[in-house]
């Protein structure tokens, strides 16, 4: 989460000071919207209930090393995704610095940094969420979440 208005940062180190803290976010994707309606990923991530965040914000002083946190996601009690922030392609500091070159970041803005290996679309054959599936996910020191998938309304 961004802590201060930020744009055109000069360095990755400067980006550290722009971060207020860290929070668990379930980066849900609606693949039919994404794939069947033109392939643009934003279409699959913009549904009303997507991107739940919480249960709390851990400030930067509460996390000794943000690049050493375990991450996981279970669906119906089965582990689907496992990872650690140390294996991220781009760390949070790089991402904040990079984004600041193209847009103004405001206090409270959330930046999703990606997901761990094991995304259902990447499995052979692909496995997608269904109504009544239960997702449980978490990041060490940042808490856990639990959501039940709802059907079409």
Beta strands, then each sheet from edge to edge (+ up, - down):
strand 1: 21-22
strand 2: 58-59
strand 3: 70-75
strand 4: 78-84
strand 5: 134-139
strand 6: 143-148
sheet 1: 1+ 2-
sheet 2: 4+ 3- 5+ 6-
end
